Each structure stands twice: as structure tokens, then as C-alpha cells.
Amino acid sequence: MPILARPAATAFLLIVVSGCAATPTTPAARLPASPSAPAASPEETPAGLQAADGRELSSCEDADCEVEIRAGDELTIDGRFGVRQLTIGALQPDGARITLRGSTGKLSVQGMQASISSNCVNGRCRDEGDLVLSPGETGRVNDLRLDLAHLSGDRAVLRLTPG
């Protein structure tokens, strides 16, 4: 093919290829959506994950709450409970990993795969711990009771109660 004919052939090829990229519409795609079956938005809460306090993580400061949690959520707890923060790690089909941070030097953790480490420097102590919660199993952090009321995919319902 001569050199001068190549640009025209290339342009023709691009027009043909781009014309083929269009997606044909099917009769089903043109039907209106059924008003009785609205599409679920990604932010809707699945059935069974209705928490009393919704996604209001700040309601857990007094250690008396029921919230919907997701991986990465941080719950700040009043210091009088000996734990300052709960961080939600991975949510897996068998449970939720929770990382704990305290400052009393006396963090106590009970539950599945529980671990604690303490570090004190110049009279200031910092505790860290891990805990795995499964639905139906209770965990304890000092005087807090933790229950995973429901677990579904990337969301769960966590219940905290003092005492």
C-alpha cells in the first residue's frame, strides 16, 4: 500500500471499529423499572442489620450502644472504662477483629483470640489489645460487654453494655 493511502485507511478503520463499539439495546433494557421493586442503593442497610443507634458511632462513648459497624470504624469510649478506643478491623464471615487502646495499664480482655500488650514509660501506661467477636459469642474488655449481634458481608451490628 502506498504511504499516502495509509492515513485514509487508518481513518476508515477507526470509524469502522468505533461504530462496532456501540452496545445494542435489548427490549428488556428499554422497559421502565418496576415501582414495586426499587433498586437498592449501596448505602441502604440490609435486613437484619438494623441497629438501635444506626451508624452513630459517637453514641458508644458511654459504652451503652448498638451500632452498625464497618471495617475501619473507630469508637471512642469514655476513659473511666479503662479503654479509650475500639477500632474495627476486618469483618470476615466468622467474626470481626477489634483492636483496643487503653491508658490505665490494667486492660483486661476476654474472648476469642484475645491478646494484650502494655507499655509504661515514666508512669504513663498504654495498653493495646485485640479481640475477635463472632455472632453469639460475648467478649469483655474490663467492665464492658461486647456482643456482635449480626454479621453480614462488610457490615455488622455491635452492642456494647457496661457492667
HUDA-V153914 format. One record per residue. N is the residue number from 0. SS is DSSP state (hx for helix, st for strand, lp for the rest). PHI is phi in radians with two decimals (none if undefined). Layout:
BEGIN
n = {N,N}
ss = {SS,SS}
phi = {PHI,PHI}
END
This chain:
BEGIN
n = {0,1,2,3,4,5,6,7,8,9,10,11,12,13,14,15,16,17,18,19,20,21,22,23,24,25,26,27,28,29,30,31,32,33,34,35,36,37,38,39,40,41,42,43,44,45,46,47,48,49,50,51,52,53,54,55,56,57,58,59,60,61,62,63,64,65,66,67,68,69,70,71,72,73,74,75,76,77,78,79,80,81,82,83,84,85,86,87,88,89,90,91,92,93,94,95,96,97,98,99,100,101,102,103,104,105,106,107,108,109,110,111,112,113,114,115,116,117,118,119,120,121,122,123,124,125,126,127,128,129,130,131,132,133,134,135,136,137,138,139,140,141,142,143,144,145,146,147,148,149,150,151,152,153,154,155,156,157,158,159,160,161,162}
ss = {lp,lp,hx,hx,hx,hx,hx,hx,hx,hx,hx,hx,hx,hx,hx,hx,hx,hx,hx,hx,lp,lp,lp,lp,lp,lp,hx,hx,hx,hx,lp,lp,lp,lp,lp,lp,lp,lp,lp,lp,lp,lp,lp,lp,lp,lp,lp,lp,lp,lp,lp,lp,lp,lp,lp,lp,hx,hx,hx,hx,lp,lp,lp,lp,st,st,st,st,st,lp,lp,lp,lp,st,st,st,lp,lp,hx,hx,hx,lp,lp,lp,st,st,st,st,st,st,st,st,lp,lp,st,st,st,st,st,st,st,st,lp,lp,lp,lp,lp,lp,st,st,lp,st,st,st,st,st,st,st,st,st,st,lp,lp,st,st,st,st,st,st,st,st,st,st,lp,lp,lp,lp,st,st,st,st,lp,lp,st,st,st,st,st,st,st,st,st,lp,lp,st,st,st,st,st,st,st,st,lp}
phi = {none,-1.15,-1.06,-1.19,-1.42,-1.10,-1.03,-1.17,-1.13,-1.13,-1.11,-1.08,-1.10,-1.11,-1.14,-1.13,-1.14,-1.19,-1.18,-1.39,-1.34,-1.17,-1.57,-1.18,-1.58,-1.82,-0.99,-1.15,-1.24,-1.61,-1.27,-1.21,-1.16,-1.26,-1.17,-1.46,-2.26,-1.19,-1.25,-1.37,-1.48,-1.12,-1.62,-1.23,-1.51,-1.10,-0.99,1.62,-1.83,-1.41,-1.66,-0.97,-1.78,1.03,-1.76,-1.34,-1.07,-1.16,-1.21,-1.55,-1.01,-1.53,1.08,-2.36,-2.74,-2.45,-2.25,-1.44,-2.08,-2.41,-0.99,1.66,-1.15,-2.15,-1.93,-1.59,-2.02,-0.98,-1.02,-1.15,-1.56,1.39,-2.31,-1.64,-2.60,-2.01,-2.00,-1.47,-1.60,-1.16,-1.78,-2.11,-0.96,-1.70,2.82,-2.11,-1.58,-2.17,-1.78,-2.01,-2.30,-2.30,-2.43,-1.61,1.40,-2.38,-1.37,-2.08,-2.25,-2.25,2.64,-1.20,0.88,-1.39,-2.58,-2.42,-2.41,-2.19,-2.49,-2.05,-2.36,0.91,1.39,-1.82,-1.93,-2.33,-1.96,-2.40,-2.66,-2.30,-2.72,-1.94,-1.94,-2.06,-0.98,1.58,-1.83,-1.80,-2.02,-2.31,-2.26,0.91,-1.73,-1.87,-1.84,-2.08,-2.26,-1.65,-1.26,-2.73,-2.43,-2.59,1.10,-1.72,-2.35,-2.66,-2.00,-1.90,-2.02,-1.94,-2.43,-1.34,1.67}
END
